[in-house]
């Protein structure tokens, strides 16, 4: 899985976030991608509020443009 953990906050851009999301999908866990993107977005929100960075590369990044469509599961009774 791609990692952004060793990069400085200012060095991370949307390309890095996209690589992480694609790595999650490739690892067979595409349903975790929205949760992880949300966590990344909140971390950058905190970093913005405390002036650790000037941008949030996760904000407005549409997963639908990055990941393949997920199948819709329907329960059968």
GISULTA-V942874 format. One record per residue. N is the residue number from 1. SS is DSSP state (h for helix, s for strand, l for the rest). PHI is phi in whole degrees, -180 to 180 (* if undefined). Layout:
BEGIN
n=<N | N>
ss=<SS | SS>
phi=<PHI | PHI>
END
This chain:
BEGIN
n=<1 | 2 | 3 | 4 | 5 | 6 | 7 | 8 | 9 | 10 | 11 | 12 | 13 | 14 | 15 | 16 | 17 | 18 | 19 | 20 | 21 | 22 | 23 | 24 | 25 | 26 | 27 | 28 | 29 | 30 | 31 | 32 | 33 | 34 | 35 | 36 | 37 | 38 | 39 | 40 | 41 | 42 | 43 | 44 | 45 | 46 | 47 | 48 | 49 | 50 | 51 | 52 | 53 | 54 | 55 | 56 | 57 | 58 | 59 | 60 | 61 | 62 | 63 | 64 | 65 | 66 | 67 | 68 | 69 | 70 | 71 | 72 | 73 | 74 | 75 | 76 | 77>
ss=<l | l | l | l | l | l | l | l | h | h | h | l | l | h | h | h | h | h | h | h | h | h | h | h | h | h | l | l | l | h | h | h | h | h | h | h | h | h | h | h | h | h | h | h | h | h | h | h | h | l | l | l | l | l | l | l | l | l | l | l | l | l | h | h | h | l | l | l | l | l | l | l | l | l | l | l | l>
phi=<* | -65 | -131 | -114 | -63 | -96 | -88 | -72 | -57 | -71 | -83 | -82 | -125 | -62 | -62 | -65 | -63 | -61 | -61 | -64 | -63 | -66 | -65 | -64 | -63 | -63 | -75 | 89 | -128 | -64 | -72 | -84 | -57 | -63 | -67 | -67 | -62 | -63 | -64 | -61 | -61 | -68 | -63 | -69 | -61 | -63 | -62 | -66 | -62 | -104 | 60 | -85 | -152 | -111 | -143 | -125 | -68 | -87 | -71 | 76 | -85 | -80 | -62 | -63 | -87 | -104 | -95 | -68 | -59 | -86 | -66 | -92 | -95 | -123 | -75 | -108 | -113>
END
